Amino acid sequence: MSAAEPHPLLVVVSGPSGVGKDAMLARVRELRPEVFWAITATTRAMRPGEEHGVHHLFHTREEFLGLLERGELLEHAEVYGNLYGVPKAPVREALVEGRDAIVRTDVQGAASIRALAPEALLIFVAPPSLEELERRLRSRDTESAEETALRVETSRQEMRDAAWFDAVVVNETGGLEDAAQEVMAVIERERQRVPPRIARL
């Protein structure tokens, strides 16, 4: 296979809470609209302004457990009492169509996808420092002090897990554009790799 015939990639993007994944990936999406973006299924309540099939796939707990039992999820996890998971079929279909597929998930989900599809490209989005990450988490003011402390401790462990990812992109404060460009550069390098990464689901 020559470098002129790139294969579509299954790209998994993860990183600690508060690192700026969503804003950075929104920018990547603007720059790469042809990429398939996996939509996460969840049992949590829909928030104001959210739409089913746009922001998440909202399911009852019974519906979600049915997806799980039928083996229809790439990965799943329970977070703060709500179930989350990435449906497998749309991702598989995108890859068959020749489109790169991007999945945003937590570190636990990334590990599950790596076990299922070892050739997936795992990108870890990191803060410039743990201190800066803690500052970002505390400034969000969307969680209680206890929840923030838990997220900070979880983030410390996730930063250690970055070692087994294929690439680490640092999202500097005020550097969202640079981080988005670096993610795209990592993807493009991997698309040209010989032999290619071919994820089979």
N, C-alpha and C positions, 0 to 999 in steps of 0.2 A: 504494500500500500504506500503510495507516494504521499508527500506532504501536500500535494495539490488536491488530494481527495480526502478532506477531513471528515471524521465521523462526528455525529452529534454527541454531546456530553451530558451526563447526568451530574449536575453541579449541586452540591449541598453547602449552604452557607449557614454558619452558626457563630456563636459568640455569646458573651455574658449579657445579662439584662443591663440596659442603659448604655451600651456601647455605640448605639446609633445605627443598628442594622437596618431598621425599617426605612429611615430617611436615605441612607446610602443606597439601598436596593431600589428605592423609588427612583433615584437618579439613574441607576443602571437600566431600569425598565424604560425610562424615557429615551435613553441612548440605544437600547437594543429591543425595540418593540416586537421583533420577530421571535424572540425567545419565549418558550412556554413557561409560565409561572404557576407552580403548583399552589392550589388553594387548600388550606388546612380545614379539616372537618373538626367540629368541636361541640361539646354539650353545654358550653357556657351560654348565658343569656345574651341576646343581641343587644348591642349598645346603640344609643341614639346616633343616627347617621350611617349605621352599617346596613349592608344589604346581603341577603343570602346569595351565594354564588359569586359575590364580588370581593368581600372582605374575608368571609369564611363560609363554610358549608355548615349551617346550624342544624343539629340533630338532637333528638331526645336521647337520653342515656340508652334506652332500649334499642333504638335505631343504630346508635354507634356500636354497641356491643354486637349487633348483627353483622355489621361490616367487619369487625374484628374476627368473629367466629368464622366468617366465610373467607378469611385470608385476603381481604380487599384493601388492606392498609400497608403502606411501605414501612411505617413506624407508628408508634403510639405511646402516649404517656399520660399520666394523671398529674395535673399541676394545680395546686390549691383547690382540690376537690372537683375540678373539671377535666374531662377527657379531651385530648387533642390527638389528631392523627392525619397522615397524608394519604389520600386515596391513590392506589397503585395504577389503576387502569388509565387515567388521563395522562400520567407521566409516561407509561409504556407507549401509548398511542403517539405522543409527541416525538419520542425517540424513533419510532418506526417511520414517522413522516420526515425524519431528517432534521428535526428541530432540537436545539439544545434545550434542556429542561432544568430549571432552577427551583430548588426546594429550600425554603427557609425553615430551620428547625433548631431545637436546643441541642446541646452536646450529647445528651442521652439519645436523642433521635438520630443524630449523625452517626453514632456508634452502631445503632440498629441497621441503618442503611448500608454502612460499610460492611457489616456482616452479610447482608443480603446481596449486595452488589459491590464486590471489592474494587471494581474499576471506576466507581464513582469518584469524582473530583471533590475533595473536601476542603473548603476554604474557611478559615477561622478569622473573624473580625475581632481585633484586639484594641483596647484603649492604649493611649500612650503610657499609662502607668495605672497601677491599682488605686493609687491615691486620687488620680483624676477620675477614674470610674466611680469611686465612692462619692466624690464631689457631685458628679452628674446624677447619681441615684438619689442623693439627699436633696438636690435642687429640684427634682421632678415634683416633689411634694404630692405624690399620688398614692403613697402607701404610708402606713403607720411606721413609727420608729422601729418596732419589732420586725415588721415585714421588710423594711429597708436593711436592717441588720442581717436578716436571713439571706436576702439577695446578695449582700456584700460577701458573706461567707461562701455562698454557692458560687459566686463569681471567682473567688480565690481558687476553688477546686477546678472550675472550668478553665482558668488560665493555665493551670498545670496540664490539663488535657490537651491544650493546643499543640503539644509536642507530636501527637500522632496524626495531625491534619497534614494535608499535602502542601498547603500554603497558608501563610499568616499575613493578613493585611491590617496595618495599623490605621485606625480612624482617628487622626489627630484632631484636637479641638479646632474647629473652623476649617478642617481639611476634608470635608465631605466629597468635594469634586475629585480631589486627588485619590481618595479611597475608592470611589466608584471607577475611576480610570484604571487603577491598579487591579481591581477585580476583573475588569474586562481584559486587561493585558494577560492576567493569569489564565483566563479562559481561552484566549486566542493562542497562547503558547501551547496549551494542552491540546487544542484542536489540531495543531500541526505536528504533534508528537508522533514519532515512528519508533516502535509499533504503537498503534492508537489505543486509547482507552475505549473499550466497548462494554458498556454496562448492560447486563441482561437481567430483566425482571420477570 
